[in-house]
């Protein structure tokens, strides 16, 4: 049904998503620069200011990297596409393509609640869209590839939902303490990786 409605298959959509992600990461790196023609005495201050941009870049790079890996795992469990799945994917890519904007806000206004909340809200939206796509694979059907287990789906759902909840809860948290919200993001990554540590220990 999905292939009759859309002249596209899973591999082609995945390749498009890879291209969008690569462009978004490239645009992030373009923000890392110092003003041209600086006097030597001002270079140290410029490099200090660059550290804030570097933090925002590394944070977003890590998040996009985790989401990209999770995205490939997710679509490795997808056999075919339907109208809803394509719309969710396009919405996801729209937010990913726009991530350089909240990242720039965070790098230039890192101490403000507004910039921190916008950044957290953008990443919460990305993770939430991926969580919804995972939910659509919980029951066997034409969307889910043969041989995919419930455990695989639940693991993918846990990883994406953990990030979605962490970034969503950081939005109201940022109104009280932008710094605390930023620490909360890094704790979310540890919570996301916790099941892997438990499996490695067993």
N, C-alpha and C positions, 0 to 999 in steps of 0.2 A: 504493500500500500504506500509506504513512504517513498519507495523508489519510483512509483508511478506519479506521485505528486511533486517530487523534486528530482531534477536531472543531476543528482549528486550522490556520491556514496560516502561511506565513513572515512575512507582514506583521503579523499579529496578535501573533505571538510577539515580533517586533522592537519593536512598540509597547509591549508589556509590559516588555521589557528596558529601553527608554528611560525608562519610568516608575520602575522600580527604581533605575536609575542616577541619575536626577534627585533622588529621595528621599535616596539615599546621600550625594550632594554637599551637599544642603541640611542634613542632619544634621551633616556635617563643619563647616559654617559656624556652626552653633549653639554650637560649643565655643569660639568666639572672643568672649570677654567678660572683663571685669574684675569683681571683687567689688563689690557695691553698697555705698554708704556709706563708701567709703574716705576717710580724711583726705588732704588735698592733698599732704602730705609723703610719703605712701606711694604716690601715683599713679605716679611714675617707676619704682619697683620693680615695680609691677604690670604696667606696660607692657613692662618688660624681660622679665618672666616670660611675657608674652603673645607675645613674639617666637618663643619655642620652639614654642608652639602654632601660630603662623602658619607656621613652617617646615613642621611636620607637615601642616598643612592644604594648603599650596601643593604640597608633594611629592605628596600623595595626589590632589589635584585634577589635577595634570599626568598622573599615572599613569592615573587613571580616564578623563581626557580622551583619552589615547592609546589606551586599551583600547576606549573607546566608538567612536572613529573606526575602529579596527581591526575592531571587532565589526560595524559597518555595512558595511565592505568585505567582510568574511567572508560576511555574509548576503546581500550583493549577488551572491555566487557560488552561493548555495543555491537550488535550484529547488523542492525539496520536503523534507519532514521524515520521519524515521523514529524508531522508539522510542529508539535510542541517542542520536540528535542532540537530541531533546527532553530526555532525562535529563542529558546534558552541559550543555545550556543552563540547566536548572533548578539544577544544581549550581553553575554559574558565577554565576547571579544570587543564590544563597544566600550565596556568599562576598562578592560585591559589596555586598549589603545589610548584611553584618556588618563591612565595612571601617571604619566609624566607631570600632569598639572597638579594633582594633590601632592606629589613628591616635591615639586618646586615650592609649593606653599609651605610644606613642612621644613624645607631647607632654609627658606627666607624668613619664616615667622614661627620658628620651632617652639618658642616659649608661649605662644598664644593658644588659647583654648579652641578658637575657631579653626586654625590650620590643623591642629591635632585631631579634632573631631571630623573634619572633612576627610582627612587621610584615613582614619579608622573606618568611617562610613563607606568609603570607596572599596577598601579591601574586604569589609564585611559583605558588601554586595557581591563581589566576585566569588567569595567562598560560599555564600548562600546559594547562588545560582548553580554552582557545582554540586552542592548538597542536594538540591532539588533534582538534578539529573541523576544523582545516585539513587534517590528515593524511587525514581521511576523504573529502576532496575531490580527492585527488591523482589518482585514476583516474576517467575519465569514467563516468558512470552516472546513475541517476535523481536522486541528491542534487545533482549538479553542474549548474548552469544551462547551457543551450546557449550556445556562443560563448565560454565561459570558458577561457582558455589555461592551460597548465601554468606559464608564467612568472608569471601573476597569483597562482596558488595558492602557488607557491614564495616569492613576495615576501611574501605574508601570513604564511606559515609562518615565514619568517626573522624578521620583526618580532616575532611572538609568542614564538617559541622563544628569541630573544635575551633578552627580558625574563624569561622563565621560568628560563633558565640563570643569569642575573645575580642574580636575587633568591634562587634556590635556593642558589647558592654563597655568598651573603652570610650565610646562616644559620650555618654553621660559622665563617665569618670573624668574625661578631659575637661569638663566644665569646672571641676573642682581642682584638679591637678594635672596639667598636661604632662608633667614629668612622670607621675605615677602611671598614667595611661601608656606611656612609652615602655616602661618596665613591664607592664601587663602584656604587651605584645610579645616580648621575648619569652615570658613564661608560657604563652600560648604555644610557641614552637616546641618547648620542652614537653608540654602535655601531649602535643601531637605525636612526638617521637616515643612517648612512654610505652605504648604497646610493643614497639620494636625491641626496646630494651628488655621487656619482660619475655618476649619470645626468644631472644638471644640467650637469656639466662636459663631457660628451661631445656 
